[in-house]
Amino acid sequence: MGVGVFDRFERRIEGAVNGVFARAFKGDVQPVEIAARLQRELDAEAKLLSRDRRLVPNEFVVRLSRHDYDRLAPYGKTLMNELLPELKQHAQDMGYVFNGPIMIHLELDDTLPTGRFSVSSSAVDARTDPAPRTAGPAAVPVSQLRSRMVLEVNGMRHPLKPPGLVIGRGTDADLRINDPGISRRHAEIQVTNRGGGLDLEIIDLGSTNGVLVDGRRVQRAAIGEGSRIEIGNTRMLVHTPAGA
């Protein structure tokens, strides 16, 4: 059964990423490769719940080289929309159970060569339980968590590390976003080490349409865990990924 299911999965994914994707990524990391790796991750991590039901990860981080990340990033949202239904169908075929909504994140890893990528996964409970856990790893100090924050944009994570990054539509921006409402150099997030943690601040670089933090227009503002940023038509979230 497993081989037949895998063949069907491969055929569905190949169909989903034919055409524009195949042409866009020729010679580099292919979306079908990412899809196949995610499928293998599900199979490898499946934990038996009962005779015919297995718990599988629902949060995935795909780490890409600079070249592949830059090429895939503009297609990130479309790519995720293509992959999610196929992963769900494969899970259904195999009797897998997800703990919560499926999340796929693209991350930059400057140590990877072009054409290579890695995938990590975790099962994240969708429920929020304020009660302390009685088992599992010890709590991570807040200062350590703050040193692992990311800026999430359209399902893609951008690590927030000193000295920070410039967001804009121009070629010289560290984080380029193809949004007509965003200026060439729109805003800068400054990241400073402070006592083992990080201090984060966003600064409007004289943009045309301004910067909103948690719904409030700002010229300069401190940001942190859970901060929601809007520039142009693009929304961003500052957070610490689960399992970080």
C-alpha positions as CSV (number, residue, x, y, z in Angstrom):
1,M,0.0,0.0,0.0
2,G,2.8,2.4,1.0
3,V,4.5,2.4,-2.5
4,G,1.2,3.0,-4.3
5,V,0.3,5.8,-2.0
6,F,3.7,7.4,-2.5
7,D,3.4,7.1,-6.3
8,R,0.0,8.9,-6.1
9,F,1.5,11.6,-3.9
10,E,4.4,12.1,-6.3
11,R,2.1,12.3,-9.3
12,R,-0.2,14.8,-7.6
13,I,2.7,17.0,-6.5
14,E,4.3,16.9,-10.0
15,G,0.9,18.0,-11.4
16,A,0.6,20.8,-8.9
17,V,4.0,22.3,-9.6
18,N,4.2,21.9,-13.4
19,G,4.4,24.9,-15.6
20,V,5.5,28.1,-14.0
21,F,7.2,26.4,-11.0
22,A,9.1,23.9,-13.1
23,R,10.4,26.7,-15.4
24,A,11.1,29.1,-12.5
25,F,13.3,26.7,-10.5
26,K,15.0,24.8,-13.3
27,G,18.4,23.6,-12.0
28,D,17.8,24.7,-8.4
29,V,15.8,23.3,-5.5
30,Q,12.6,22.0,-7.1
31,P,9.2,22.4,-5.2
32,V,8.6,18.7,-6.0
33,E,11.8,17.9,-4.0
34,I,10.5,19.9,-1.0
35,A,7.1,18.1,-1.3
36,A,8.7,14.7,-1.4
37,R,10.9,15.5,1.6
38,L,7.9,16.7,3.6
39,Q,6.1,13.5,2.8
40,R,9.1,11.4,3.9
41,E,9.2,13.5,7.1
42,L,5.6,12.6,7.8
43,D,6.3,8.9,7.3
44,A,9.5,9.0,9.4
45,E,7.9,10.8,12.3
46,A,4.6,9.0,12.4
47,K,3.8,8.0,16.0
48,L,1.3,5.2,16.6
49,L,-1.9,6.3,18.3
50,S,-3.9,3.2,17.6
51,R,-3.9,0.3,15.2
52,D,-4.7,2.5,12.2
53,R,-4.1,6.1,13.3
54,R,-0.7,7.8,13.7
55,L,0.2,11.3,15.0
56,V,2.4,13.2,12.6
57,P,4.1,16.7,12.7
58,N,2.1,19.7,11.6
59,E,4.8,22.4,11.6
60,F,7.7,22.2,9.2
61,V,10.7,24.4,8.6
62,V,12.4,24.2,5.2
63,R,15.9,25.7,5.3
64,L,17.3,26.9,2.0
65,S,20.5,28.3,0.6
66,R,20.7,32.1,-0.1
67,H,20.3,31.5,-3.9
68,D,17.3,29.1,-3.5
69,Y,15.7,31.1,-0.8
70,D,15.8,34.3,-2.9
71,R,14.2,32.5,-5.8
72,L,11.5,30.7,-3.8
73,A,10.6,33.5,-1.5
74,P,8.5,35.5,-4.0
75,Y,6.4,32.3,-4.7
76,G,6.2,31.3,-1.0
77,K,2.5,31.8,-0.4
78,T,1.5,30.2,-3.7
79,L,3.9,27.3,-3.1
80,M,2.4,26.7,0.4
81,N,-1.1,26.7,-1.1
82,E,0.0,24.0,-3.5
83,L,1.7,21.8,-1.0
84,L,-0.9,21.9,1.9
85,P,-3.7,20.0,0.1
86,E,-1.2,17.3,-1.0
87,L,0.2,16.8,2.5
88,K,-3.4,16.6,3.9
89,Q,-4.4,14.0,1.2
90,H,-1.3,11.9,1.9
91,A,-2.0,12.0,5.6
92,Q,-5.6,10.8,4.9
93,D,-4.3,8.0,2.6
94,M,-2.0,6.8,5.3
95,G,-4.3,7.3,8.3
96,Y,-2.2,10.1,9.8
97,V,-3.5,12.5,12.4
98,F,-2.4,16.2,12.7
99,N,-2.4,17.9,16.2
100,G,-3.3,21.3,14.7
101,P,-3.2,23.3,11.5
102,I,-0.4,22.5,9.1
103,M,2.3,25.2,8.9
104,I,5.2,25.3,6.4
105,H,7.9,27.9,6.9
106,L,10.8,28.8,4.6
107,E,14.0,29.9,6.3
108,L,17.4,31.2,5.0
109,D,20.4,29.1,6.0
110,D,23.6,30.7,4.7
111,T,25.6,27.5,5.4
112,L,23.7,25.5,2.7
113,P,25.0,25.3,-0.8
114,T,22.7,26.0,-3.8
115,G,20.5,23.1,-4.6
116,R,20.5,21.6,-1.1
117,F,17.9,22.1,1.7
118,S,17.0,20.6,5.0
119,V,13.6,20.0,6.7
120,S,12.8,19.8,10.4
121,S,9.4,19.3,11.9
122,S,7.4,19.2,15.2
123,A,3.9,18.4,16.4
124,V,2.4,21.6,17.8
125,D,-0.8,21.4,19.8
126,A,-3.3,24.0,18.5
127,R,-4.7,24.5,21.9
128,T,-3.2,27.0,24.3
129,D,-2.7,25.5,27.7
130,P,-1.6,28.0,30.4
131,A,-1.0,25.2,32.9
132,P,2.7,24.2,33.4
133,R,3.8,21.0,31.8
134,T,4.7,18.2,34.2
135,A,6.9,16.4,31.7
136,G,9.1,17.3,28.8
137,P,12.1,19.7,28.5
138,A,12.7,22.4,31.0
139,A,11.4,25.8,30.3
140,V,13.7,27.9,28.2
141,P,14.7,31.3,29.7
142,V,13.0,34.3,28.1
143,S,16.4,35.8,27.2
144,Q,17.1,32.7,25.1
145,L,13.7,32.7,23.5
146,R,14.2,36.4,22.6
147,S,17.5,35.5,20.9
148,R,15.6,33.2,18.5
149,M,12.9,35.6,17.3
150,V,11.9,35.7,13.7
151,L,9.9,38.1,11.5
152,E,7.3,36.0,9.7
153,V,6.1,37.3,6.3
154,N,3.7,35.3,4.1
155,G,4.6,32.0,5.9
156,M,8.4,32.6,5.6
157,R,10.6,33.2,8.6
158,H,13.5,35.7,8.7
159,P,15.8,35.4,11.7
160,L,16.1,38.6,13.7
161,K,19.8,38.9,14.5
162,P,22.1,41.9,15.2
163,P,22.4,44.4,13.6
164,G,19.0,43.9,12.0
165,L,17.6,44.3,8.5
166,V,16.2,46.8,6.1
167,I,12.8,46.0,4.6
168,G,11.8,47.4,1.2
169,R,11.0,46.9,-2.4
170,G,14.4,47.9,-3.7
171,T,17.3,45.6,-4.6
172,D,19.5,47.0,-1.7
173,A,16.9,46.0,1.0
174,D,17.9,43.0,3.1
175,L,14.3,41.7,3.0
176,R,12.8,42.5,-0.4
177,I,9.0,42.4,-0.7
178,N,7.2,42.9,-4.0
179,D,4.4,45.1,-2.8
180,P,3.6,48.3,-4.7
181,G,2.6,49.9,-1.3
182,I,6.1,49.5,0.0
183,S,8.9,52.0,-0.6
184,R,12.3,51.0,-1.9
185,R,13.8,51.4,1.6
186,H,10.7,51.4,3.7
187,A,11.7,50.4,7.3
188,E,14.5,49.1,9.3
189,I,14.4,46.7,12.2
190,Q,17.3,47.3,14.5
191,V,18.4,44.3,16.6
192,T,20.7,44.9,19.6
193,N,22.2,42.3,22.1
194,R,21.1,43.3,25.6
195,G,22.0,41.1,28.6
196,G,21.8,37.8,26.8
197,G,18.5,38.8,25.0
198,L,17.6,41.0,22.1
199,D,16.2,44.5,21.9
200,L,14.1,45.1,18.8
201,E,13.1,48.4,17.3
202,I,11.4,49.3,14.0
203,I,12.2,52.6,12.3
204,D,10.3,54.2,9.4
205,L,12.9,55.2,6.8
206,G,10.8,58.0,5.4
207,S,8.4,55.7,3.6
208,T,5.5,57.0,1.6
209,N,2.8,54.9,3.3
210,G,4.2,54.6,6.8
211,V,4.5,51.8,9.3
212,L,1.8,50.3,11.6
213,V,2.7,48.4,14.7
214,D,-0.3,46.7,16.4
215,G,-2.6,48.9,14.4
216,R,-0.9,52.2,15.4
217,R,1.2,54.3,13.0
218,V,4.7,54.8,14.3
219,Q,7.9,56.6,13.3
220,R,10.0,54.6,15.7
221,A,8.8,51.9,18.1
222,A,10.0,49.0,20.3
223,I,8.7,45.6,19.1
224,G,8.8,42.2,20.6
225,E,7.0,38.8,20.9
226,G,3.7,39.0,19.2
227,S,4.1,42.4,17.6
228,R,2.1,42.8,14.4
229,I,3.7,45.0,11.7
230,E,1.9,46.3,8.6
231,I,3.7,48.1,5.7
232,G,1.9,48.6,2.4
233,N,-0.4,45.6,1.9
234,T,1.9,43.2,3.8
235,R,1.4,42.0,7.3
236,M,4.3,40.6,9.5
237,L,4.5,39.0,12.8
238,V,7.4,39.0,15.3
239,H,7.5,35.7,17.3
240,T,9.6,32.8,18.6
241,P,8.9,29.7,16.6
242,A,7.6,26.6,18.5
243,G,10.4,24.3,19.4
244,A,13.0,27.0,18.9
